[in-house]
């Protein structure tokens, strides 16, 4: 039986918040490998602190975006090594290459693909979910979607469920900037809305990812309907 492909966005804040978070990555690896009996995974890596450091040193927005893309690809290459995947094989830089890789592998890591303005690795993930007609799971450093950033606003409320349309309104309240912190970028929210992609936002507790992949109750946010 052909395995279903899941597109997963691995936030750079989880890979390298400041230093590489090895305990978290070990848990992530364990859950992904466990679930390769049922699924294939395309894992799109964010840039995290590496991207923000590059971006802070530049002023031109296009160059900031290109530096951010370079950081996502560096993180993806590292994740390839962390999962002991073939070091001789590079990471895909195009959608076409992702499609070729996933035919032969259970797990494919990539960063942001071709440069497009006003996008982060979230848009890459949403676009790939559209291409593969599958769900999109976004892993970030908070347990799901909130009315505001819970790290800076203690009164922000957790949102377990939201419609595509309502989420798109939320995402577009702020103007795009390279290295932004909102859980999904504005272009990603448009792709999700237009293509009605079931989307899930989960935090660092890998049991919740395992629960979601196995159709069990999970703590996180669902964007659908």
Protein Blocks (a to p, Z undefined) as FASTA:
>chain_A
ZZddddddddfklmmmmbccfklmmmmmmmmmmmmmmmccdddddekjmlmmmmmmpmbl
klmmmmmmmmmmmmmmmmmmmnopafkbccdfbfklmmmmmmmpmbdcdddddddehiaf
klmmmmmmmmnopadddddfbfbdcfbdfklmmkbccdfbdcfklmmmmmmmpccdehia
bfbdfklmmmmmmnopacddddfblklmmmmmnopacdddddeZZ
